[in-house]
């Protein structure tokens, strides 16, 4: 009799313990976000520590902390090496129980981490990597790309310059996934609009001396020299192109990916007249100005936000909105991303717009030109808007998508 009673008591206690554990798991309101980017090299200004600032602002503005959620943000430097990035991401997911990895400028790193995130059923919140393949042939149910991609850049700058008479191109291309994708997508746009590509040259990432590459571009006689690179590579290309008299000789420089931090580094005297495409500028409206003023007060060197830093804020804000809608953290990356796609996006920087089934956030893009020094009214007043590219034109149409998630 005593034995039977003891067994029943033990069973009841086990059930109760299981119930408490299940209840505790169901009410798990902890989230860990890892910011993985270039903290110390050529992309540090466009992402780096200031991306962490933007993401912490999103955590604060989400309102979840006041609702009892615990949200941790950590960061790591991938050094622009896919193996380093994957190793950090793997350690974060396996040991630190990170739920989402954010930013990932450098398409080679992002593509590798995207594969890992799918395998581990975590989440990749990409704002920094440009390769359109992340929402194309390499798309997964666990990855979203918010801010821009190579398709947007090509259909902004590439199309505008070709239609304006720049019908022959030569590319200086960063020799890794991002540069290859940007040259590929821009070539398609140039040829579709009646232009032709006369040649290209690949350069290693983080190159100091562009002289031999610029000489090849100069001798090609192409009307447009397309810079399919970013960050420090772009600014070095532009500075050295000025020394070689590329523009004075009648060729036009196309900075296919340019950030406000690059313009700040170059100065208006050197950067004036450059045409480029972005989806965010701090001085667009009252909301972007108010948020950017807050950001600048917290940022290193009081910098204004880059497009990718703004994208990190908006993307993490939406990610946390999905967590709130789920009621707790399911620790199921695909489930959280599905909820993100289900909910309408709306934030003060990019406004409203759908997050498509391929993981691409639909937002308008803008063709900008760098102001002349006498046109600028003060610090960071660098851009003038030339044209608006509708959201549906800034992203590859779903009917043409190679993403296996897209139902046709």
C-alpha positions as CSV (number, residue, x, y, z in Angstrom):
1,X,0.0,0.0,0.0
2,X,2.8,2.4,1.0
3,X,4.7,1.6,-2.1
4,X,1.7,2.2,-4.4
5,X,1.0,5.6,-2.6
6,X,4.7,6.5,-3.0
7,X,4.6,5.7,-6.7
8,X,1.5,7.7,-7.3
9,X,3.0,10.6,-5.4
10,X,6.2,10.4,-7.4
11,X,4.2,10.3,-10.6
12,X,2.1,13.3,-9.6
13,X,5.2,15.3,-8.7
14,X,6.8,14.4,-12.0
15,X,3.7,15.5,-13.9
16,X,3.7,18.7,-11.9
17,X,7.4,19.3,-12.5
18,X,6.9,18.7,-16.2
19,X,3.9,21.1,-16.2
20,X,5.9,23.8,-14.5
21,X,8.8,23.2,-17.0
22,X,6.4,23.4,-20.0
23,X,4.8,26.5,-18.6
24,X,8.2,28.1,-18.0
25,X,9.3,27.3,-21.5
26,X,6.1,28.6,-23.0
27,X,6.6,31.9,-21.2
28,X,10.3,32.2,-22.2
29,X,10.7,35.9,-22.7
30,X,14.5,36.1,-23.2
31,X,16.1,36.9,-26.5
32,X,19.7,37.0,-27.5
33,X,20.9,38.9,-30.6
34,X,24.5,38.7,-31.9
35,X,25.7,41.6,-34.1
36,X,28.2,40.1,-36.5
37,X,30.1,42.5,-38.7
38,X,33.4,44.2,-39.5
39,X,34.5,46.0,-36.4
40,X,37.9,47.1,-37.4
41,X,38.5,47.2,-41.1
42,X,37.1,48.7,-44.4
43,X,33.4,48.2,-43.5
44,X,33.7,49.3,-39.8
45,X,32.2,52.8,-40.5
46,X,29.1,51.6,-42.4
47,X,28.4,48.9,-39.8
48,X,30.8,48.2,-36.9
49,X,30.1,49.4,-33.4
50,X,27.5,51.9,-34.6
51,X,25.3,49.0,-35.8
52,X,25.3,47.8,-32.2
53,X,24.1,51.3,-31.2
54,X,21.2,51.1,-33.7
55,X,20.2,47.6,-32.6
56,X,20.2,48.6,-28.9
57,X,18.0,51.6,-29.8
58,X,15.6,49.1,-31.5
59,X,15.5,47.0,-28.3
60,X,14.7,50.1,-26.2
61,X,12.1,51.3,-28.7
62,X,10.4,47.9,-29.0
63,X,8.8,48.3,-25.6
64,X,9.5,44.7,-24.7
65,X,11.8,45.6,-21.8
66,X,8.9,47.3,-20.1
67,X,6.8,44.2,-20.7
68,X,9.3,42.0,-18.7
69,X,11.4,40.7,-21.6
70,X,15.1,40.3,-21.2
71,X,17.0,41.1,-24.4
72,X,20.8,40.8,-24.7
73,X,22.9,42.2,-27.5
74,X,26.5,41.0,-28.1
75,X,28.8,41.6,-30.9
76,X,31.7,40.0,-32.9
77,X,34.2,40.9,-35.6
78,X,34.1,38.5,-38.6
79,X,37.2,40.2,-40.1
80,X,35.6,39.8,-43.6
81,X,36.5,36.1,-43.5
82,X,33.6,33.5,-44.0
83,X,35.3,30.9,-41.9
84,X,35.8,33.3,-39.0
85,X,32.2,34.5,-39.3
86,X,30.8,30.9,-39.3
87,X,33.0,29.9,-36.4
88,X,31.7,32.9,-34.3
89,X,28.1,32.2,-35.4
90,X,28.4,28.5,-34.5
91,X,29.8,29.2,-31.1
92,X,27.1,31.8,-30.4
93,X,24.3,29.5,-31.4
94,X,25.7,26.3,-29.7
95,X,27.2,27.8,-26.6
96,X,25.6,31.2,-26.0
97,X,22.1,30.2,-27.3
98,X,21.9,33.2,-29.6
99,X,18.5,33.5,-31.3
100,X,19.4,35.8,-34.1
101,X,22.5,37.1,-35.9
102,X,22.2,40.6,-37.3
103,X,24.0,42.9,-39.8
104,X,26.6,40.7,-41.6
105,X,28.2,43.1,-44.1
106,X,30.3,41.0,-46.5
107,X,28.3,38.8,-48.8
108,X,30.7,35.9,-48.5
109,X,30.3,35.8,-44.7
110,X,26.5,36.3,-45.0
111,X,26.0,33.5,-47.4
112,X,28.0,31.1,-45.2
113,X,26.2,32.2,-42.0
114,X,22.8,31.9,-43.8
115,X,23.5,28.2,-44.4
116,X,24.5,27.7,-40.8
117,X,21.5,29.5,-39.5
118,X,19.2,27.3,-41.6
119,X,21.0,24.2,-40.3
120,X,20.6,25.3,-36.7
121,X,17.1,26.8,-37.1
122,X,18.2,30.2,-35.9
123,X,17.6,33.6,-37.7
124,X,19.8,35.8,-39.9
125,X,18.7,39.4,-40.0
126,X,20.8,40.8,-42.9
127,X,21.2,44.5,-43.4
128,X,24.8,44.8,-44.4
129,X,25.4,42.1,-47.1
130,X,24.3,43.1,-50.6
131,X,24.2,39.9,-52.6
132,X,20.7,39.5,-54.1
133,X,21.4,35.7,-53.9
134,X,20.4,35.8,-50.2
135,X,16.8,36.2,-51.3
136,X,17.3,34.5,-54.6
137,X,18.9,31.1,-55.3
138,X,20.4,30.9,-51.8
139,X,17.3,32.0,-49.9
140,X,16.2,30.0,-46.8
141,X,13.2,30.2,-44.4
142,X,15.5,31.6,-41.7
143,X,17.0,34.6,-43.5
144,X,15.6,38.1,-44.2
145,X,17.3,40.9,-46.0
146,X,16.0,44.4,-45.2
147,X,17.9,47.3,-46.6
148,X,19.2,46.9,-50.1
149,X,20.8,44.4,-52.5
150,X,22.8,44.2,-55.7
151,X,19.6,44.2,-57.8
152,X,18.5,47.5,-56.3
153,X,21.9,49.1,-56.8
154,X,22.1,47.9,-60.5
155,X,18.5,49.1,-61.3
156,X,19.2,52.4,-59.6
157,X,22.6,53.7,-60.6
158,X,23.3,51.3,-63.5
159,X,20.0,52.1,-65.3
160,X,20.1,55.8,-64.7
161,X,23.7,56.3,-65.9
162,X,23.1,54.1,-69.0
163,X,20.0,55.9,-70.0
164,X,21.8,59.2,-69.5
165,X,24.3,58.3,-72.2
166,X,26.8,56.2,-70.3
167,X,26.4,53.3,-72.7
168,X,29.9,51.7,-72.3
169,X,31.2,50.4,-69.0
170,X,34.3,49.0,-67.4
171,X,34.1,47.5,-63.9
172,X,36.5,47.6,-60.9
173,X,35.2,44.7,-58.9
174,X,35.9,43.5,-55.4
175,X,36.9,39.9,-55.9
176,X,34.4,38.1,-53.7
177,X,30.7,37.2,-53.6
178,X,29.4,40.8,-53.3
179,X,31.5,42.3,-56.1
180,X,30.7,39.4,-58.4
181,X,27.0,39.8,-57.8
182,X,27.1,43.5,-58.2
183,X,29.0,43.3,-61.5
184,X,26.6,40.6,-62.7
185,X,23.4,42.5,-61.9
186,X,24.7,45.8,-63.2
187,X,25.9,44.2,-66.5
188,X,22.4,42.8,-67.0
189,X,20.8,46.2,-66.5
190,X,23.4,48.0,-68.7
191,X,22.9,45.5,-71.6
192,X,19.1,45.5,-71.2
193,X,19.2,49.3,-71.7
194,X,21.3,49.3,-74.8
195,X,24.7,49.6,-73.3
196,X,27.7,47.3,-73.4
197,X,30.5,46.2,-71.0
198,X,34.0,46.7,-72.4
199,X,35.7,44.8,-69.6
200,X,36.4,44.4,-65.9
201,X,39.2,43.8,-63.5
202,X,39.0,42.1,-60.1
203,X,40.8,43.5,-57.1
204,X,41.4,41.9,-53.7
205,X,39.2,43.2,-50.8
206,X,40.8,46.0,-48.8
207,X,43.1,47.1,-51.5
208,X,45.5,50.1,-50.9
209,X,46.8,50.6,-54.4
210,X,44.3,50.8,-57.3
211,X,46.8,52.3,-59.8
212,X,47.0,49.3,-62.1
213,X,43.3,48.7,-62.1
214,X,42.5,52.4,-62.8
215,X,45.0,52.4,-65.7
216,X,43.1,49.4,-67.3
217,X,39.8,51.3,-66.8
218,X,41.3,54.5,-68.3
219,X,42.7,52.6,-71.4
220,X,39.3,50.9,-72.0
221,X,37.9,54.3,-73.0
222,X,34.6,53.3,-71.4
223,X,32.3,56.2,-70.7
224,X,31.5,54.8,-67.2
225,X,33.9,53.2,-64.7
226,X,31.7,51.2,-62.4
227,X,33.0,50.7,-58.9
228,X,31.6,47.3,-57.8
229,X,33.1,47.6,-54.3
230,X,32.3,49.2,-51.0
231,X,33.6,51.0,-47.9
232,X,37.3,51.7,-47.9
233,X,37.8,50.1,-51.3
234,X,35.3,52.6,-52.8
235,X,36.9,55.7,-51.1
236,X,40.4,54.6,-52.1
237,X,39.2,54.0,-55.7
238,X,37.7,57.5,-55.9
239,X,40.6,59.3,-54.3
240,X,43.1,57.6,-56.7
241,X,40.8,58.1,-59.7
242,X,41.1,61.8,-59.0
243,X,44.9,61.5,-59.0
244,X,44.7,59.8,-62.4
245,X,42.4,62.4,-63.8
246,X,39.7,59.8,-64.7
247,X,36.8,62.3,-64.5
248,X,38.8,65.2,-66.0
249,X,39.6,62.9,-68.9
250,X,35.9,62.5,-69.7
251,X,35.0,59.2,-68.0
252,X,32.3,59.1,-65.3
253,X,32.8,57.3,-62.0
254,X,29.8,55.2,-60.9
255,X,30.0,54.4,-57.2
256,X,27.6,51.5,-57.3
257,X,27.5,51.3,-53.5
258,X,28.2,54.4,-51.6
259,X,27.4,55.3,-48.0
260,X,27.2,58.6,-46.2
261,X,30.2,57.6,-44.2
262,X,32.2,57.3,-47.4
263,X,31.2,60.8,-48.5
264,X,32.1,62.1,-45.1
265,X,35.5,60.5,-45.4
266,X,36.1,61.8,-48.9
267,X,34.8,65.3,-48.4
268,X,32.5,67.1,-50.7
269,X,35.3,68.5,-52.8
270,X,36.4,65.0,-53.9
271,X,32.9,63.3,-53.8
272,X,30.8,66.0,-55.5
273,X,28.8,64.9,-58.4
274,X,28.9,61.2,-57.6
275,X,25.6,59.5,-58.4
276,X,24.5,56.5,-56.4
277,X,21.5,54.6,-54.9
278,X,20.4,54.2,-51.3
279,X,17.2,53.3,-49.5
280,X,17.8,55.7,-46.5
281,X,19.1,59.1,-45.9
282,X,19.0,60.8,-42.5
283,X,17.6,64.0,-43.8
284,X,14.6,62.5,-45.7
285,X,11.8,63.7,-43.3
286,X,11.0,64.7,-39.8
287,X,11.0,61.1,-38.5
288,X,14.4,60.2,-40.0
289,X,15.9,63.4,-38.8
290,X,14.6,62.9,-35.2
291,X,15.8,59.3,-35.1
292,X,19.2,60.2,-36.6
293,X,19.7,62.9,-34.1
294,X,19.2,60.4,-31.3
295,X,21.5,57.9,-33.0
296,X,24.3,60.5,-33.6
297,X,24.3,61.5,-29.9
298,X,25.1,57.8,-29.0
299,X,27.3,56.9,-32.0
300,X,31.1,56.8,-32.2
301,X,32.4,60.2,-33.5
302,X,28.7,61.4,-33.4
303,X,28.3,60.0,-37.0
304,X,25.0,60.1,-38.8
305,X,23.6,56.6,-39.6
306,X,24.5,54.7,-42.7
307,X,21.8,52.9,-44.7
308,X,22.8,49.6,-43.1
309,X,22.8,50.9,-39.6
310,X,19.3,52.3,-40.1
311,X,18.2,49.0,-41.6
312,X,19.5,47.1,-38.6
313,X,17.3,49.3,-36.4
314,X,14.2,48.7,-38.5
315,X,14.8,45.0,-38.9
316,X,15.4,44.2,-35.3
317,X,12.4,46.4,-34.3
318,X,10.3,44.2,-36.6
319,X,11.9,41.0,-35.3
320,X,11.0,41.9,-31.8
321,X,7.5,42.8,-32.9
322,X,7.1,39.3,-34.2
323,X,8.4,37.9,-30.8
324,X,5.8,40.0,-29.0
325,X,3.1,38.7,-31.3
326,X,4.1,35.1,-30.6
327,X,3.9,35.9,-26.9
328,X,7.2,34.3,-26.0
329,X,10.4,33.1,-27.6
330,X,9.7,29.7,-29.4
331,X,13.5,29.3,-30.1
332,X,12.4,28.3,-33.6
333,X,14.0,30.5,-36.2
334,X,11.7,29.5,-39.1
335,X,8.6,30.1,-37.0
336,X,9.8,33.6,-36.0
337,X,10.7,34.5,-39.6
338,X,7.3,33.3,-40.7
339,X,5.6,35.5,-38.2
340,X,7.8,38.4,-39.4
341,X,6.5,37.9,-42.9
342,X,2.9,37.6,-41.7
343,X,3.0,40.9,-39.8
344,X,3.0,44.3,-41.7
345,X,6.2,46.2,-41.3
346,X,6.1,49.8,-40.2
347,X,8.9,51.8,-38.7
348,X,9.9,55.5,-38.6
349,X,12.8,55.1,-41.0
350,X,11.4,53.1,-43.9
351,X,7.7,53.3,-43.3
352,X,5.3,50.6,-44.2
353,X,6.0,47.7,-46.6
354,X,5.7,44.0,-46.9
355,X,8.4,41.4,-46.0
356,X,8.0,39.1,-49.0
357,X,8.0,35.3,-49.0
358,X,11.6,35.3,-50.3
359,X,12.7,37.3,-47.2
360,X,13.2,40.6,-49.0
361,X,11.7,43.7,-47.4
362,X,10.1,45.9,-50.1
363,X,11.1,49.5,-49.7
364,X,11.6,52.4,-52.2
365,X,15.1,53.4,-53.2
366,X,16.5,56.8,-54.1
367,X,18.9,58.0,-56.7
368,X,21.1,60.6,-55.0
369,X,23.9,62.9,-56.1
370,X,26.6,64.3,-53.8
371,X,26.3,68.1,-53.4
372,X,28.9,70.6,-54.3
373,X,30.6,72.2,-51.3
374,X,28.7,75.4,-51.8
375,X,25.4,73.6,-51.9
376,X,25.9,72.0,-48.4
377,X,24.2,73.9,-45.5
378,X,26.1,72.2,-42.7
379,X,27.7,69.0,-41.4
380,X,26.4,65.8,-43.0
381,X,24.2,67.8,-45.5
382,X,25.6,65.8,-48.4
383,X,22.9,64.5,-50.7
384,X,20.4,65.8,-53.2
385,X,17.7,63.5,-54.4
386,X,17.5,63.0,-58.2
387,X,14.8,60.3,-58.5
388,X,12.7,57.9,-56.5
389,X,12.7,54.2,-57.5
390,X,9.4,52.5,-56.5
391,X,9.6,49.6,-54.1
392,X,8.4,47.1,-56.7
393,X,11.1,48.2,-59.1
394,X,13.9,48.2,-56.4
395,X,13.5,44.5,-55.8
396,X,13.6,41.6,-58.2
397,X,10.1,40.6,-59.2
398,X,8.9,37.4,-57.6
399,X,8.0,36.0,-61.0
400,X,11.7,36.1,-61.8
401,X,12.9,34.8,-58.4
402,X,15.1,31.8,-58.1
403,X,14.2,31.4,-54.4
404,X,12.7,28.0,-53.8
405,X,10.3,29.4,-51.2
406,X,8.5,31.4,-53.8
407,X,5.3,29.8,-55.1
408,X,4.7,30.5,-58.8
